[in-house]
Amino acid sequence: MAKTTFVLDNGAYTSKAGFTIDDEPRIIPNCITKAKSERRRQFIGDQIDDCKDVSGLFYILPFQKGYLVNSDVQKTIWDYIFGRDVFNCKMSELDVIVTEPYFNFLSIQEVMNEIFFEDYQVDSLLRINSGTLSAYHYQKTHPEELCCLLVESGYSFTHIAPYCKGKKLKANNFHFYMKYLYKKMITNSFRSNFSAIRRIDVGGKLLTNHLKEITSYRQLHVMDETYVMNQVKEDICFVSNDFYSDMKQCKLKNNTIQRDYVLPDYTVIKRGYIKSPDKKLEGNEQIIRMNNERFSIPELLFHPSDVGIQQMGIAEAIVHAIKATPEEMHPHFYKNILLTGGNVFFPGFRDRVYQDVRALTFEDYQVNVVLPKNPMVYAWHGGVSLSSDKEVNRMMVTRQQYEEHGVSICQDKFDV
């Protein structure tokens, strides 16, 4: 096995990449962008930092609805990451750990195999779910705990996945699943695997798009300003722990929730910011006023039905996923709820998950919700930990094995 291992947590919004000897990964946008002001030039990954005017950006995304659908775009981004501008990798001497989404399509898996073994000629490869790396990292840092319930809220989806000793759990009761099959509450992927994993079709992309829509309807047309409005969402939104009380507060004259957000003009103001209440506007500064939008946008994670998505919210999905596991394991899962993904950065997210789950389960169960220091790169650190484990040799597929056995060896070894 090669000495150098590279961990690539390949998310739909950002790629977290780096060698196992690095302290922290490099976070690179997983997209190609073009700007109105520089139409002839395309910006790959974090080259967007060089763009002087990011208004009206045009995005070329390799992922759609959580799955890799444009391998050419993805390979262009990977070429940039592995190339001399970023990591300058010698691919033939490299072991690669790369993540992929839950319930990934077989055709996409085969494309990934071909890219890494035939195009990049890597020495060995491990395809794995990012949630599995997070669960592995949690087990390593909490050796006294055998179970954890992963809540991974990312760009496209929110997944709730029960793990025991680093392994994904199957559903406990066949008849339990057939009942929900009849009600059409789970997908074809669930039908084939009888998995205990739950998926909610709400992620950061939907939240940003919804914020664009209601801001465009109420104040200012911003439908083309995805980049800016995503910054607004990250800067100003929070998760409410008492939704109806906060809604009443928004109607009062002495409103403590309302904030004014100064939009960038890309001449003086390069990035938007929240205006202090006592500061007066200078020049031609343009603002948008955010009131109940601050907490009603993240509320979709807990009540998707607010925008017509007839699915469970995070708290209900947590309880539902745990009920699909053996009953004797339930207390262990409630005690080890692990939050990862970009959406968990919203202030109040952890407290809201705890509050709602606590209300939905038995008093006898201890509920503990763990929010890591940096949940976005938690899976990457799990990959670093896994690379030093002797078990990784059994999990990886070498280029020699791939050339001898073809894609079948990958399907047998990789548990995705």
Backbone torsions as a table, in degrees:
resi	resn	phi	psi	omega
1	MET	NA	139.9	-177.7
2	ALA	-65.5	156.2	-176.4
3	LYS	-77.9	-28.9	-173.5
4	THR	-97.2	127.8	177.0
5	THR	-119.0	133.8	-179.5
6	PHE	-117.1	128.9	-179.7
7	VAL	-107.1	124.2	-179.4
8	LEU	-124.7	100.0	174.2
9	ASP	-85.7	96.0	-167.9
10	ASN	-92.1	85.1	180.0
11	GLY	-83.7	167.5	-179.6
12	ALA	-72.9	-22.9	-179.0
13	TYR	-104.6	-46.0	177.9
14	THR	-135.8	151.6	171.5
15	SER	-104.9	129.6	176.3
16	LYS	-104.1	111.1	-168.9
17	ALA	-131.1	148.2	176.1
18	GLY	169.9	162.3	174.0
19	PHE	-76.2	156.8	-177.8
20	THR	-67.8	-16.4	178.1
21	ILE	-83.6	-9.1	179.5
22	ASP	-77.0	147.0	177.6
23	ASP	-73.7	-40.0	-179.4
24	GLU	-137.0	152.0	177.9
25	PRO	-79.0	164.5	171.5
26	ARG	-93.6	127.3	-178.3
27	ILE	-96.2	117.1	-173.6
28	ILE	-124.3	125.6	176.5
29	PRO	-55.1	130.3	-177.5
30	ASN	-90.1	67.5	-177.8
31	CYS	-163.2	164.7	169.7
32	ILE	-114.7	132.6	-177.1
33	THR	-124.0	152.6	173.8
34	LYS	-131.3	141.6	-177.7
35	ALA	-108.2	152.9	178.6
36	LYS	-62.8	-36.4	-175.9
37	SER	-77.3	-19.7	-179.0
38	GLU	-134.9	68.2	-170.6
39	ARG	-67.7	-27.7	-176.5
40	ARG	-78.2	-18.6	-176.3
41	ARG	-102.8	139.2	172.4
42	GLN	-110.2	143.9	-179.0
43	PHE	-106.6	119.7	-178.5
44	ILE	-98.1	125.9	176.9
45	GLY	58.4	-127.6	-175.8
46	ASP	-80.7	8.1	171.5
47	GLN	-64.7	-14.9	178.3
48	ILE	-59.4	-21.9	177.8
49	ASP	-64.8	-21.5	179.3
50	ASP	-84.3	-10.3	-177.6
51	CYS	-75.5	129.9	-176.7
52	LYS	-81.8	-24.9	-177.6
53	ASP	-136.6	103.9	-176.3
54	VAL	-97.8	18.0	176.2
55	SER	-77.1	137.0	177.8
56	GLY	64.8	39.4	179.6
57	LEU	-65.5	144.8	174.2
58	PHE	-107.5	122.8	-175.3
59	TYR	-100.3	136.9	169.0
60	ILE	-115.0	109.9	-171.4
61	LEU	-107.8	135.4	174.9
62	PRO	-76.9	-22.6	-178.1
63	PHE	-105.9	139.8	170.0
64	GLN	-135.3	129.1	-178.6
65	LYS	52.1	39.4	172.6
66	GLY	86.2	-2.6	-176.4
67	TYR	-123.0	149.3	179.0
68	LEU	-74.8	108.9	-176.2
69	VAL	-114.0	-13.5	180.0
70	ASN	-128.0	89.7	-175.6
71	SER	-69.3	-27.7	178.6
72	ASP	-65.2	-44.3	177.5
73	VAL	-64.9	-43.0	-179.7
74	GLN	-62.4	-40.9	-179.9
75	LYS	-66.8	-35.3	175.7
76	THR	-59.9	-41.6	179.3
77	ILE	-68.9	-42.8	177.6
78	TRP	-63.8	-38.6	176.9
79	ASP	-58.4	-39.8	178.6
80	TYR	-66.6	-44.1	-178.5
81	ILE	-64.7	-46.1	-177.8
82	PHE	-79.2	-16.3	-173.6
83	GLY	-77.0	-176.5	-172.6
84	ARG	-67.7	-24.0	-178.3
85	ASP	-69.4	-24.8	-176.0
86	VAL	-118.6	-79.6	-173.8
87	PHE	-104.7	-16.8	177.7
88	ASN	52.2	57.4	-175.0
89	CYS	-82.8	144.8	166.6
90	LYS	-96.1	95.4	-166.8
91	MET	-61.8	-34.4	-177.3
92	SER	-69.0	-14.8	179.3
93	GLU	-106.7	15.6	-168.4
94	LEU	-112.5	136.3	164.0
95	ASP	-95.6	131.9	-176.5
96	VAL	-119.9	129.6	168.5
97	ILE	-107.9	115.1	-176.8
98	VAL	-124.4	140.1	-178.2
99	THR	-95.5	157.4	175.1
100	GLU	-146.1	161.9	-175.0
101	PRO	-73.5	161.2	172.5
102	TYR	-61.3	148.0	176.1
103	PHE	57.3	37.2	-179.3
104	ASN	-66.3	145.6	-179.3
105	PHE	-71.6	145.5	-177.6
106	LEU	-60.1	-38.7	-179.6
107	SER	-63.4	-36.7	178.7
108	ILE	-69.9	-38.6	177.6
109	GLN	-60.8	-41.9	-179.9
110	GLU	-65.6	-37.6	177.0
111	VAL	-62.7	-42.4	179.3
112	MET	-63.8	-40.5	176.5
113	ASN	-58.8	-46.3	-177.4
114	GLU	-64.1	-42.1	-178.6
115	ILE	-62.3	-47.5	-174.5
116	PHE	-75.8	-38.5	-177.4
117	PHE	-87.2	-37.0	-174.5
118	GLU	-96.2	-38.4	179.5
119	ASP	-85.5	-48.6	-177.6
120	TYR	-88.6	-21.0	179.0
121	GLN	57.7	44.0	-179.9
122	VAL	-67.0	156.2	-178.3
123	ASP	-70.6	-41.7	176.0
124	SER	-155.9	160.5	-172.0
125	LEU	-140.1	141.4	169.8
126	LEU	-130.6	114.7	171.3
127	ARG	-95.2	131.6	-173.6
128	ILE	-153.6	155.4	175.2
129	ASN	-73.5	141.1	178.7
130	SER	-63.1	-32.3	177.7
131	GLY	-63.5	-33.9	177.8
132	THR	-66.7	-38.4	176.4
133	LEU	-65.5	-40.0	178.1
134	SER	-63.4	-44.0	179.5
135	ALA	-64.1	-38.3	178.2
136	TYR	-64.2	-44.0	179.9
137	HIS	-63.8	-38.9	179.4
138	TYR	-64.8	-41.6	179.8
139	GLN	-65.4	-36.9	179.5
140	LYS	-68.0	-36.8	-178.9
141	THR	-87.0	-14.7	176.7
142	HIS	-130.0	69.1	-174.0
143	PRO	-63.7	-19.1	179.2
144	GLU	-76.4	-12.5	-178.7
145	GLU	-105.4	130.0	179.3
146	LEU	-93.4	-22.5	-174.3
147	CYS	-120.6	154.3	167.4
148	CYS	-153.9	147.7	176.0
149	LEU	-106.7	111.7	-176.4
150	LEU	-86.2	128.7	170.8
151	VAL	-113.0	107.3	-176.1
152	GLU	-113.4	104.2	-176.9
153	SER	-109.6	103.4	-173.4
154	GLY	-115.9	-149.6	-172.5
155	TYR	-72.1	-42.9	-173.4
156	SER	-104.7	-39.6	-173.9
157	PHE	-135.0	168.4	164.6
158	THR	-120.5	122.4	179.7
159	HIS	-110.9	142.1	172.1
160	ILE	-120.0	117.6	-171.9
161	ALA	-132.4	121.0	175.1
162	PRO	-83.0	135.3	179.3
163	TYR	-127.0	141.1	173.0
164	CYS	-131.3	121.6	-176.3
165	LYS	54.1	37.4	177.2
166	GLY	79.8	4.7	-178.1
167	LYS	-111.1	139.0	175.6
168	LYS	-67.7	143.8	-178.1
169	LEU	-97.2	143.2	170.5
170	LYS	-81.6	165.4	176.5
171	ALA	-66.5	143.7	-174.8
172	ASN	-76.5	-35.3	-169.3
173	ASN	-127.4	117.9	-179.8
174	PHE	-60.9	-42.5	-177.9
175	HIS	-68.3	-32.2	175.2
176	PHE	-57.1	-43.3	-178.6
177	TYR	-73.1	-38.3	-179.1
178	MET	-62.5	-32.4	177.8
179	LYS	-62.1	-41.5	-179.1
180	TYR	-80.9	-24.9	171.7
181	LEU	-60.8	-42.9	-179.3
182	TYR	-61.8	-35.9	-179.5
183	LYS	-84.6	0.5	177.6
184	LYS	58.2	42.9	-179.0
185	MET	-98.5	-3.0	179.9
186	ILE	-132.7	162.9	-170.9
187	THR	-89.6	174.5	177.7
188	ASN	-60.8	-35.0	178.4
189	SER	-61.1	-39.5	179.2
190	PHE	-68.0	-36.0	-178.3
191	ARG	-60.1	-41.1	-175.3
192	SER	-77.4	-28.1	-173.3
193	ASN	-107.2	-15.9	-173.7
194	PHE	48.6	48.5	-175.0
195	SER	-82.2	152.9	175.0
196	ALA	-89.1	3.4	-179.7
197	ILE	-78.5	139.3	177.5
198	ARG	-115.2	143.5	179.1
199	ARG	-122.4	135.3	172.9
200	ILE	-115.7	129.6	-175.1
201	ASP	-82.1	45.9	177.3
202	VAL	-131.4	126.7	177.1
203	GLY	-145.8	-169.7	-176.3
204	GLY	-61.4	-33.9	-179.5
205	LYS	-64.2	-45.2	179.8
206	LEU	-63.6	-39.7	-179.8
207	LEU	-62.9	-44.3	179.1
208	THR	-63.8	-43.5	179.9
209	ASN	-63.2	-39.3	179.5
210	HIS	-68.5	-37.1	176.8
211	LEU	-64.4	-38.9	176.8
212	LYS	-61.7	-43.4	-176.9
213	GLU	-64.5	-48.6	-175.4
214	ILE	-73.9	-30.8	175.8
215	THR	-68.1	-40.1	178.5
216	SER	-66.0	-35.5	-179.6
217	TYR	-73.5	-38.9	-171.7
218	ARG	-92.9	-31.6	-170.4
219	GLN	-134.2	-66.3	-167.0
220	LEU	-143.1	138.4	-178.9
221	HIS	-70.3	113.5	-178.0
222	VAL	-130.8	22.7	-176.0
223	MET	-63.7	-25.0	178.8
224	ASP	-93.6	1.3	-174.1
225	GLU	-105.8	56.2	-178.0
226	THR	-60.5	-44.5	-177.1
227	TYR	-61.7	-46.0	-178.0
228	VAL	-68.5	-45.1	-177.1
229	MET	-68.9	-27.1	173.8
230	ASN	-66.4	-37.6	174.9
231	GLN	-65.7	-40.1	177.4
232	VAL	-59.2	-47.0	179.5
233	LYS	-57.4	-47.1	-177.5
234	GLU	-67.8	-32.8	-175.8
235	ASP	-81.4	-32.0	-163.6
236	ILE	-119.8	-18.2	-174.6
237	CYS	-84.9	152.9	176.0
238	PHE	-149.0	163.2	178.9
239	VAL	-95.4	125.4	-179.2
240	SER	-80.3	139.6	174.3
241	ASN	-98.9	-3.3	173.2
242	ASP	-149.8	84.5	-169.8
243	PHE	-58.7	-48.6	-174.7
244	TYR	-69.9	-34.2	176.1
245	SER	-66.1	-40.7	178.5
246	ASP	-67.7	-34.6	176.6
247	MET	-63.8	-39.8	176.7
248	LYS	-65.1	-39.0	179.7
249	GLN	-61.9	-34.3	-178.9
250	CYS	-66.5	-19.6	-178.3
251	LYS	-92.1	-9.2	-176.7
252	LEU	-80.8	156.7	176.0
253	LYS	-66.5	-41.4	177.9
254	ASN	-88.1	70.6	-174.0
255	ASN	-87.7	114.8	-178.4
256	THR	-89.5	-5.3	-176.7
257	ILE	-93.4	-35.1	-175.3
258	GLN	-60.1	136.1	176.5
259	ARG	-136.7	148.7	172.9
260	ASP	-101.7	132.6	-178.5
261	TYR	-113.8	122.3	-179.6
262	VAL	-85.1	121.6	-178.3
263	LEU	-81.2	149.7	178.4
264	PRO	-71.7	148.2	173.9
265	ASP	-113.8	-4.5	174.9
266	TYR	64.3	16.3	169.3
267	THR	-117.5	-58.7	176.7
268	VAL	-98.1	-46.3	-177.6
269	ILE	-100.4	108.6	-178.0
270	LYS	-83.9	-27.4	178.7
271	ARG	-139.8	140.7	-179.1
272	GLY	-67.3	163.0	-179.7
273	TYR	-156.4	163.2	177.3
274	ILE	-82.0	125.4	-178.8
275	LYS	-78.1	134.4	175.5
276	SER	-66.4	141.2	-178.0
277	PRO	-57.9	-31.7	-176.3
278	ASP	-91.2	0.5	-178.4
279	LYS	-93.9	134.6	178.3
280	LYS	-88.7	151.0	178.3
281	LEU	-68.8	141.7	179.3
282	GLU	-116.0	132.6	175.7
283	GLY	65.8	-134.5	-175.8
284	ASN	-105.6	37.0	178.9
285	GLU	-61.9	134.8	-179.4
286	GLN	-107.3	131.0	-177.5
287	ILE	-122.8	157.3	165.2
288	ILE	-121.6	141.5	-176.6
289	ARG	-100.1	119.1	-178.5
290	MET	-105.3	122.0	-179.4
291	ASN	-117.0	-104.6	179.5
292	ASN	-70.1	-11.8	176.1
293	GLU	-61.2	-25.6	-176.5
294	ARG	-59.6	-36.4	-178.6
295	PHE	-115.6	-17.1	179.5
296	SER	-73.6	-24.0	177.1
297	ILE	-69.4	-55.4	177.5
298	PRO	-64.5	-19.1	179.4
299	GLU	-60.2	-23.4	179.7
300	LEU	-61.7	-26.2	177.1
301	LEU	-65.9	-27.9	-177.4
302	PHE	-102.2	-19.7	177.0
303	HIS	-140.5	75.8	-179.8
304	PRO	-60.5	-22.4	-179.1
305	SER	-65.7	-15.1	177.8
306	ASP	-61.4	-25.1	177.7
307	VAL	-117.9	24.6	173.2
308	GLY	83.7	10.4	176.0
309	ILE	-91.8	106.7	-173.9
310	GLN	-82.7	72.6	179.3
311	GLN	-138.2	167.4	177.3
312	MET	-71.0	153.4	169.9
313	GLY	-82.3	-179.1	-174.6
314	ILE	-60.8	-46.8	-176.2
315	ALA	-63.3	-46.0	178.8
316	GLU	-63.3	-38.7	179.9
317	ALA	-66.9	-34.7	176.2
318	ILE	-61.4	-49.2	-179.9
319	VAL	-64.1	-40.7	-179.3
320	HIS	-63.7	-42.3	179.6
321	ALA	-65.8	-41.4	-179.6
322	ILE	-65.9	-37.4	179.5
323	LYS	-65.3	-20.5	178.7
324	ALA	-81.7	-3.0	-179.7
325	THR	-104.4	165.3	177.7
326	PRO	-54.8	140.0	-172.4
327	GLU	-60.3	-35.3	-177.7
328	GLU	-67.9	-14.2	179.8
329	MET	-92.4	-11.9	-174.7
330	HIS	-55.3	-46.9	-179.6
331	PRO	-60.0	-33.3	-178.8
332	HIS	-69.9	-36.4	179.2
333	PHE	-70.9	-43.1	179.0
334	TYR	-62.9	-27.8	-177.9
335	LYS	-83.0	-12.4	-175.5
336	ASN	-136.2	65.6	176.1
337	ILE	-91.9	115.4	-173.8
338	LEU	-107.0	126.6	-178.6
339	LEU	-101.2	126.9	174.3
340	THR	-138.9	168.6	179.2
341	GLY	101.9	162.8	-174.7
342	GLY	-66.9	-30.7	-175.5
343	ASN	-71.0	-20.4	-178.0
344	VAL	-74.6	-3.2	175.3
345	PHE	-73.9	-16.0	178.8
346	PHE	-57.2	128.7	175.3
347	PRO	-57.0	135.9	179.2
348	GLY	89.4	-4.8	-176.2
349	PHE	-62.7	-50.4	-177.5
350	ARG	-61.8	-44.7	-178.9
351	ASP	-62.7	-37.2	-179.5
352	ARG	-67.9	-42.8	178.1
353	VAL	-60.5	-46.0	179.0
354	TYR	-60.4	-47.8	-176.8
355	GLN	-60.2	-46.2	-176.4
356	ASP	-72.4	-40.0	179.1
357	VAL	-68.2	-40.0	178.3
358	ARG	-58.7	-36.8	-179.4
359	ALA	-74.0	-19.9	-174.3
360	LEU	-100.3	-4.6	-175.5
361	THR	-124.0	173.0	-176.1
362	PHE	-66.8	147.2	179.4
363	GLU	-63.4	-28.4	-177.0
364	ASP	-67.3	-24.7	-177.8
365	TYR	-81.3	135.7	172.3
366	GLN	-83.1	127.1	178.5
367	VAL	-107.8	125.5	179.1
368	ASN	-136.2	124.3	-179.6
369	VAL	-111.6	121.9	-175.1
370	VAL	-103.3	123.0	174.4
371	LEU	-112.2	107.6	-178.4
372	PRO	-63.3	167.3	-178.8
373	LYS	-61.3	-45.1	176.4
374	ASN	-132.9	87.1	-173.9
375	PRO	-65.3	-20.3	-178.1
376	MET	-70.8	-33.0	-177.5
377	VAL	-107.0	13.9	-177.8
378	TYR	-62.2	-42.5	179.8
379	ALA	-64.7	-38.3	178.7
380	TRP	-60.4	-44.2	177.6
381	HIS	-64.7	-31.6	173.4
382	GLY	-63.1	-38.7	176.2
383	GLY	-64.2	-38.3	177.1
384	VAL	-63.8	-43.7	178.3
385	SER	-63.3	-41.8	-178.6
386	LEU	-65.6	-34.5	-177.4
387	SER	-63.0	-26.0	179.7
388	SER	-91.8	-0.5	178.9
389	ASP	-86.8	138.9	178.7
390	LYS	-61.8	-25.9	-178.0
391	GLU	-63.8	-23.7	-175.3
392	VAL	-64.3	-28.6	178.4
393	ASN	-61.9	-37.7	179.5
394	ARG	-73.3	-29.1	-175.2
395	MET	-81.3	-29.2	-174.5
396	MET	-80.0	155.9	172.8
397	VAL	-111.8	125.1	178.7
398	THR	-83.6	162.4	177.9
399	ARG	-63.4	-34.6	178.1
400	GLN	-63.8	-43.6	177.7
401	GLN	-63.7	-39.3	179.3
402	TYR	-64.5	-42.2	179.9
403	GLU	-67.2	-30.6	-179.4
404	GLU	-80.6	-42.7	-171.0
405	HIS	-109.3	-14.0	-179.1
406	GLY	74.9	-158.7	-174.2
407	VAL	-67.7	-19.4	-177.2
408	SER	-60.9	-35.3	179.8
409	ILE	-65.9	-33.4	178.5
410	CYS	-69.2	-41.5	180.0
411	GLN	-65.8	-32.6	-179.0
412	ASP	-74.8	-36.4	-172.4
413	LYS	-89.9	-38.1	-172.3
414	PHE	-85.3	121.0	-179.4
415	ASP	-96.2	84.6	-179.8
416	VAL	-118.9	NA	NA
